[in-house]
Amino acid sequence: MEQEVPKTVKPDDDHPANHHIQPHANSKSFLHMALFPITLKFEKVVYKVELKGAKEVILNGVTGMVCPGEVLAMLGPSGSGKTTLLTALGGRLTGKLTGKITYNNQPFCGYTKRRTGFVTQDDVLYPHLTVTETLLFTAMLRLPNSLSHDEKVSHVERVIAELGLTRCQNSMIGGPLFRGISGGEKKRVSIGQEMLINPSLLLLDEPTSGLDSTTAQRIMTTIKRLASGGRTVVTTIHQPSSRIYHMFDKVVLLSEGSQIYYGPASTALEYFSSIGFSASVTLNPADLLLDLANGIAPDTMNDYEQGEDAEEERKSVRKKLVTCFETNHPTTWETGLYDLDVCGYNEEKEGLTRDLEKGDLKLSISLESFKL
């Protein structure tokens, strides 16, 4: 028999998922409701690595902002810096960054880290475990010790139901040597592992790679619904369909580490048309954006050729796009730039934050009323 969730759960002080749970008849599901909304801003982010004695620029002054309830998509060809930027925003990038990244106007810290979910591009799952066993194993490691075993099992069952994994819950994950669940189901399991802690900031690295268009649409619909409850969602995506593209609230377009667009997804075509890059036929907006990020102007794809002349032309197109963006999109946050170590934080401030969490942070949620 399913265990009833107690009205109040005392948080485990040292656990990353510490929170209170109080069912409420009119509240939405915990999967749909953010614990602590986070506004993410990144300004003039630069990242360089040293290769063979020379410094190579991976990110060159990338700027943007995403608010709770929004989905920010980072587009660009392979090698443009999308995953590097996502890793930096998640506080996982080693090395030195310059620029400014803030979470509710504060630098990255343990408080933010405990409320950040990161879904990698490759699904890192044990092939011989079932879906239920995988999520239960995650729950045992990541949920507070103050929750009993039965409560954690009940928590996992609700995640399975709300992510549409009921049909395959007793199936093995599978691997290269034997067949298991589908690619879309594996991706939902990976998302479920992060949703167990109810993150306020959800970062996903190419969640639709390797999936057919229908499965990719279902994954993005799930992500969109998770964002609609107040989560801040940032995702990299390689080649979205037009249906998926129109689900994005904002878009960052990168080309060889440089930014050539940031703004609402719905106005991207209008912006590029205003600077002389418009297509004569109707096409998927993402296709046009990726062509431009590769330095290919609209309506010239049929004339695309290899060679030095073609490469010079692409460099010229990219240079114009970068220059136009810098001219038309001045920095909107008048704050000083400083070197940012995304992997460190002030221990004294962290201790104060934990004290505030213990005394002030409460969450009223219903575990029954919302289904994806």
C-alpha positions in Angstrom: 0.0 0.0 0.0 1.3 3.4 -0.9 2.5 5.4 2.1 1.0 8.8 2.8 3.5 11.7 2.8 3.7 13.3 6.2 2.5 16.9 6.5 5.9 18.1 7.6 9.3 16.6 6.8 12.2 17.9 8.8 15.2 18.6 6.4 18.5 16.9 6.8 20.9 19.8 7.6 23.8 18.3 5.6 21.8 17.0 2.6 21.6 18.8 -0.7 17.9 18.2 -1.1 16.8 19.7 2.3 13.3 21.0 2.1 9.9 20.8 3.8 6.9 19.0 2.2 3.4 20.0 3.0 0.6 18.6 0.8 -2.0 21.2 -0.2 -5.2 20.5 -2.1 -4.9 23.3 -4.6 -1.1 23.1 -5.2 0.5 21.7 -8.3 2.7 18.6 -8.3 6.3 18.9 -6.9 7.6 18.1 -10.4 5.8 21.2 -11.7 6.6 23.6 -8.9 10.0 25.2 -8.3 11.4 25.1 -4.8 13.2 28.4 -5.0 13.0 30.4 -8.3 16.4 31.4 -9.8 17.1 34.2 -12.3 20.3 33.4 -14.2 22.4 36.1 -15.7 25.7 35.7 -17.6 27.6 38.7 -18.9 30.6 38.9 -21.2 31.7 35.4 -20.3 35.1 34.5 -21.8 36.9 31.2 -21.5 40.3 30.4 -23.0 42.4 27.2 -22.9 46.1 26.8 -23.7 46.9 24.4 -26.5 50.5 23.8 -27.5 51.6 27.1 -26.0 48.9 29.2 -27.6 45.7 30.3 -26.1 42.5 29.3 -27.9 39.3 31.2 -27.3 36.3 28.9 -26.6 33.9 31.5 -25.4 34.2 35.1 -26.5 32.0 37.5 -24.5 28.7 35.7 -24.3 25.8 37.5 -22.6 22.3 36.5 -21.7 19.6 36.1 -19.1 16.9 33.6 -18.3 14.1 34.0 -15.8 12.0 31.4 -13.9 9.4 29.8 -16.1 11.5 30.4 -19.3 13.4 28.0 -21.6 16.6 29.3 -23.0 18.0 27.4 -25.9 21.7 27.6 -27.0 22.1 26.9 -30.7 25.2 26.6 -32.8 27.2 24.1 -34.9 29.4 21.5 -33.3 32.4 23.2 -31.7 30.7 26.5 -31.2 31.0 26.4 -27.4 27.4 25.5 -26.4 28.4 22.7 -24.0 31.2 24.7 -22.5 28.9 27.6 -21.7 26.3 25.2 -20.2 29.0 23.6 -18.1 30.1 27.0 -16.9 26.6 28.0 -15.9 26.3 24.7 -13.9 29.5 25.5 -12.0 31.2 22.5 -13.5 33.8 24.1 -15.6 37.4 23.8 -14.4 39.9 26.7 -15.2 39.5 30.4 -15.1 36.5 32.3 -16.5 36.3 36.0 -17.0 33.0 37.8 -17.0 30.1 37.6 -14.6 27.6 34.8 -13.9 25.0 35.4 -11.2 22.1 33.5 -9.7 19.5 35.9 -8.2 22.3 38.5 -8.4 24.7 36.3 -6.3 27.8 34.4 -7.5 27.7 30.6 -7.7 27.7 28.9 -4.3 26.7 25.7 -2.6 23.2 27.0 -2.1 22.8 27.3 -5.8 24.6 24.0 -6.5 22.1 22.1 -4.3 19.2 23.5 -6.4 20.7 22.8 -9.8 20.0 19.7 -11.9 22.3 18.9 -14.8 21.3 16.3 -17.4 24.3 15.3 -19.5 24.1 14.5 -23.2 25.0 10.9 -22.7 22.7 8.9 -20.5 24.9 7.5 -17.7 22.8 4.6 -16.5 23.5 1.1 -15.3 22.2 -1.2 -18.1 21.2 -4.1 -15.8 19.0 -2.1 -13.5 15.3 -1.5 -14.2 13.8 2.0 -14.4 12.4 1.7 -10.9 15.6 0.4 -9.5 17.6 3.2 -11.1 15.4 6.0 -9.7 15.2 4.3 -6.3 19.0 4.0 -6.1 19.2 7.7 -6.9 16.6 8.6 -4.3 18.4 6.6 -1.6 21.6 8.6 -2.3 20.2 12.1 -2.9 17.0 12.5 -0.8 17.2 13.5 3.0 17.7 10.8 5.6 14.7 12.2 7.4 12.5 10.5 4.7 11.8 6.9 5.4 12.4 4.1 2.9 8.7 3.8 2.1 8.4 7.6 1.6 11.3 7.5 -0.9 9.7 4.6 -2.8 6.5 6.6 -3.0 8.4 9.6 -4.2 10.0 7.5 -7.0 6.6 6.1 -8.0 5.2 9.5 -8.5 8.2 10.6 -10.6 7.8 7.6 -12.8 4.1 8.3 -13.2 4.5 12.0 -14.0 7.3 11.4 -16.5 5.3 8.8 -18.4 7.6 5.9 -17.5 4.9 3.6 -16.0 4.8 1.2 -19.0 8.6 0.5 -18.8 9.1 0.8 -15.0 10.1 -2.9 -14.7 12.2 -3.0 -17.9 16.0 -3.0 -17.8 17.7 0.1 -19.0 19.7 -2.0 -21.5 23.1 -1.4 -23.2 25.1 -2.4 -26.3 25.0 -6.1 -25.5 21.2 -6.5 -24.9 18.1 -4.5 -25.7 16.4 -2.4 -23.1 14.1 0.7 -23.1 14.1 3.2 -25.9 16.3 6.3 -26.3 13.5 8.6 -25.3 12.7 6.6 -22.2 16.4 6.6 -21.2 16.4 10.4 -21.5 13.3 10.7 -19.3 15.0 8.5 -16.7 18.0 10.8 -16.8 15.7 13.8 -16.3 13.9 11.9 -13.5 17.1 11.4 -11.6 17.5 15.2 -11.4 13.8 15.9 -10.8 13.9 13.7 -7.6 15.6 16.7 -5.8 13.1 19.2 -7.3 15.8 21.6 -8.8 15.1 25.3 -9.4 17.7 25.5 -12.2 17.6 22.7 -14.8 20.5 22.4 -17.3 20.3 19.9 -20.2 23.0 19.1 -22.7 21.3 18.2 -26.1 18.4 16.2 -24.6 17.0 15.4 -28.1 20.2 14.1 -29.8 19.7 10.7 -31.4 15.9 10.8 -31.1 13.3 10.9 -33.9 11.3 14.1 -34.3 8.2 12.8 -32.4 10.2 11.5 -29.4 12.2 14.7 -29.3 8.9 16.7 -29.3 7.7 14.6 -26.3 10.9 15.2 -24.4 10.7 19.0 -25.0 7.1 19.1 -24.1 8.0 17.5 -20.8 10.8 20.0 -20.3 8.5 22.9 -21.2 5.9 21.8 -18.6 8.6 21.5 -15.9 9.7 25.1 -16.7 6.1 26.4 -16.6 5.9 26.0 -12.8 8.7 28.5 -12.2 11.9 26.6 -13.0 14.7 28.2 -15.0 15.6 25.9 -17.9 18.7 26.2 -20.1 19.3 23.6 -22.8 21.8 23.2 -25.7 20.2 21.8 -28.8 21.8 20.9 -32.1 19.1 20.7 -34.8 15.6 21.4 -33.5 12.5 21.0 -35.7 10.3 24.0 -36.3 7.8 22.7 -33.7 10.5 22.4 -31.0 12.0 25.8 -32.0 8.7 27.6 -31.3 8.7 26.1 -27.8 11.7 28.1 -26.8 11.3 31.5 -25.0 14.8 32.8 -25.7 17.7 31.8 -27.9 21.5 32.3 -27.7 23.2 31.6 -31.1 26.9 30.9 -31.0 29.4 30.8 -33.9 33.0 29.7 -33.1 32.6 30.9 -29.5 31.3 34.3 -30.5 27.7 35.4 -30.0 25.6 36.4 -33.0 22.1 36.5 -31.4 20.4 36.7 -28.1 16.8 37.4 -27.6 13.3 36.0 -28.0 13.1 33.0 -30.3 10.1 34.6 -32.0 12.0 37.7 -33.2 15.2 36.0 -34.4 14.2 35.9 -38.1 13.1 39.6 -37.9 16.5 40.6 -36.5 18.5 38.8 -39.1 16.3 40.2 -41.8 16.9 43.7 -40.5 20.7 43.3 -41.0 20.4 41.9 -44.5 20.1 38.1 -43.9 16.6 37.1 -44.9 15.5 33.9 -46.7 13.3 34.2 -49.9 11.4 31.0 -48.9 9.7 29.8 -45.8 11.9 27.5 -43.8 12.6 26.2 -40.3 14.0 29.2 -38.3 16.6 26.9 -36.7 17.9 25.9 -40.1 18.5 29.6 -41.0 20.2 30.3 -37.7 22.5 27.3 -38.0 23.4 28.3 -41.6 24.3 31.8 -40.4 26.3 30.4 -37.5 28.3 28.4 -40.1 28.9 31.5 -42.1 26.5 30.6 -44.9 24.2 33.4 -46.0 20.5 32.6 -46.9 19.8 31.4 -50.4 23.5 30.5 -51.1 23.4 27.0 -49.8 23.0 25.5 -53.3 26.2 27.4 -54.3 28.1 26.1 -51.3 31.6 24.9 -52.2 34.8 23.9 -50.4 38.0 25.8 -50.9 39.9 28.9 -49.7 37.5 31.4 -51.4 34.4 29.8 -49.8 36.1 29.8 -46.4 37.0 33.5 -46.7 33.4 34.2 -47.6 32.1 32.3 -44.5 34.6 34.2 -42.3 33.3 37.5 -43.7 29.7 36.5 -43.0 30.5 35.5 -39.4 32.5 38.7 -38.8 29.6 40.9 -40.0 27.1 38.9 -37.8 29.3 39.4 -34.7 29.8 43.1 -35.5 26.1 43.7 -36.0 25.3 41.9 -32.7 27.8 43.9 -30.7 26.3 47.1 -32.3 22.7 46.3 -31.8 22.8 44.5 -28.5 24.7 46.5 -25.9 25.1 45.0 -22.4 22.0 45.7 -20.4 23.4 45.1 -16.9 25.6 47.9 -15.7 27.8 45.8 -13.4 31.5 45.5 -13.1 33.3 42.6 -14.7 35.4 40.4 -12.5 37.3 37.1 -12.7 35.0 34.3 -11.7 36.0 31.0 -10.2 32.9 29.0 -10.8 34.1 26.0 -8.7 34.6 27.9 -5.4 32.5 29.9 -3.0 32.9 31.7 0.3 32.5 29.2 3.2 31.3 31.9 5.7 28.5 33.1 3.3 27.6 29.5 2.7 27.2 28.8 6.4 24.9 31.9 6.6 22.9 30.7 3.7 22.4 27.3 5.3 21.1 29.0 8.5 18.6 31.0 6.4 17.5 27.8 4.7 16.8 26.0 7.9 14.7 28.8 9.3 12.9 30.3 6.3 12.5 27.9 3.4 9.3 26.0 3.2 7.5 24.4 0.3 3.8 23.6 0.0 3.1 21.0 -2.6 0.6 18.4 -3.7 2.0 15.1 -5.0 -1.3 14.1 -6.7 -2.8 16.8 -8.8 -0.5 17.2 -11.9 0.4 14.7 -14.5 2.5 15.1 -17.6 
